[in-house]
Amino acid sequence: MMRVFAGVGAALLVFASATAGAAQDVSVRAFVTPGSTVGVGGSFIVNVEVAGSQRLDANPAPPELGAFARYLGAGSSRNMQVSNGRSTVSLTIQFRYQALQEGTFEVPPVTVQTEGSSYTTEPLSVTVSAQAPAGSQGGDSGLPGPQELFLATELSSRSVRVGEPVVVAYRLWTKVDVTSYGLTELPELEGFWVEEIPMQGNPTVEPRTRNGEEYTTAVLRRVVVVPTGAGQRTLDPMGIEARVRVQRQGVSASNPFDRVFGGGLLGTTVEPVALLSDRAVIDVAPLPAGAPEPFSGVVGSLAVNSSLDRATVDADEAVTLTVRVAGSGNLRAVPEPILDLPADFEVFPPEVSESVEPSTEGLSGGKTFEYVLIPRAPGDRTIPPIRYGYFDEAAGAYRTAETAPLSLTVTGTATPDGPTIGARRGVSELRQDIRFIQLGPTNLRPTAGGLAGHWAFWALMLLPMVGVAGAAVVARHQERLQADVAWARGRQAGRVARKRFAGARRLADGDDPRAFYAEVARALQGFVADKLNRSAAGLQRSDVRSGLEARGVDAALVDRIAECLDHCDRQRFAPRGSDRGEMARFLDDASALMSDLDRAVR
């Protein structure tokens, strides 16, 4: 998230270095600007003014405002006045928030330590309304009003069926100069399968007309959502903080002195403005009855084809059957095909690969299943058509996509109870001759010491047993890897995550921090998904939290993971030019967090 103010600590140290003309009585008060009423999504500042002191013994903690407002950042300002030879100094600490929920809420007291004493402010009241009150932005403050700067949620469709993709765009509309922005809130889209549409470079700026007025607009984020159930589904708002260039207070365009001395950049200042997009509602209708079996779950279009890597194969040899499903819609949800193979075929679980591309048109791409088949008897075999049912969105009716039948010629001879792949054949006896014991005189003589008295003898005797035990352990390990998918994913989670962290470390030396933070998020979220035996695609923050808490992970560690993932999401939309040192430190923190999670889950 983009920092709105300079750090409190640095600002207070600078102010603490100032000197005063004389000691003064200390007083502390709190107040809210721009007023005690703010609209949902708008920003307000809790000011703590310390009069009569130039230093603080400790930085005060920002007040905890619960769920009704999100903390954005802090800063400070100072003021000194001289009247009748007496100087008056004051220090103001500013805590900035974004309002999230309607209602009237209390800001708790703030405790300030200064001049060796402790002071506590009075509690304040803040009212959050559905819309920003008149004069809360714009007007004398110089900040843009809600009709000059706002964030809108745009949907490709507001009425769809279960499984039908919807493109969601978050568009910024402005009549003022926006210099930059940062994400403050990424919505948790419950009840949806979510696919992020990558943004190439900076957002594209274009002019648009809304309600007869001209705006400059840019899409800041696009996602494709697929509803997983019927009914009304609500998309929570996305929050940003935009930095806006505004006219300084007291600068008048009609005043000739202001035009000369206050015009241009000298007459403007950059101020942060918090925005929240509107909530959007999607009406999701259930699919009609009569879906063909097997049903793919795809709402859109679908095509299926299959192929064999060869047309002729010997009995007991492997042949590869490839089934590819392509089209538009949520292809990730397509299940494995149902194969109606001859009885003398042995089938192994498929290798599955996906290539689904989200775009402004929705979801499209393909999913491939590769099967290893072993025919056990010779003859001409036919692989029947493979079918998938889907709902044709354009025609509003169910359709069935199917492949053509495939022919396979199996040569050779049948092997009774033929072995499976990797099975060991018995050892054939090549000779059955009897070797007689040699008859005749023997020449026996005592030795200085028998083999049984030497350590090498026992080492050689035990070596086969150790080898057999080791082979049994390895075989058991391999069997468990194949039989227990959850255990296998958990065992390999660390290695996969470390490989991705290595890729992120290489990206940290590049010029695009967004790719770096995306790779860190992919590594951490993939690690969590493997530990929970869940698919990383579409894994929501709530799923991460509930899954880890169910595994007994400490709530504080779960909060650290959520904060790390949220930080990655925000930085993926940050402008270029991030500090490489900061990225390296963040990567070390993420690696340590993964290690802590690994120990907690284990």
Secondary structure, DSSP 8 states (H G I E B T S, - for coil): ---SS--HHHHHHHHHT---SS----EEEEEEES-SEEETT-EEEEEEEEES-S--SB-------TTSEEEEEEEEEEEEEEETTEEEEEEEEEEEEEE-S-EEEEE---EEEETTEEEE---EEEEEESS--TTSSSGGG----TTTEEEEEEES-SEEETT--EEEEEEEEESSEEEEEEEEE----TTEEEEEE---SS--EEEEEETTEEEEEEEEEEEEEEE-SSEEEEE---EEEEEEEEE-TT--SS-HHHHHHS-GGGGEEEEEEEEE---EEEEEE---S---SSEEEEEEEEEEEEEES-SEEETT--EEEEEEEEEES-GGG---------TTEEE---EEEEEEEEETTEEEEEEEEEEEEEE-S-EEEEE---EEEEEETTTTEEEEEE---EEEEEES---TT---TT-----------------S-------SS-GGGSHHHHHHHHHHHHHHHHHHHHHHHHHHHHH-HHHHHHHHHHHHHHHHHHHHHHHTTSS-HHHHHHHHHHHHHHHHHHHHT--STT--HHHHHHHHHHTT--HHHHHHHHHHHHHHHHHTTS-S---HHHHHHHHHHHHHHHHHHHHHH-
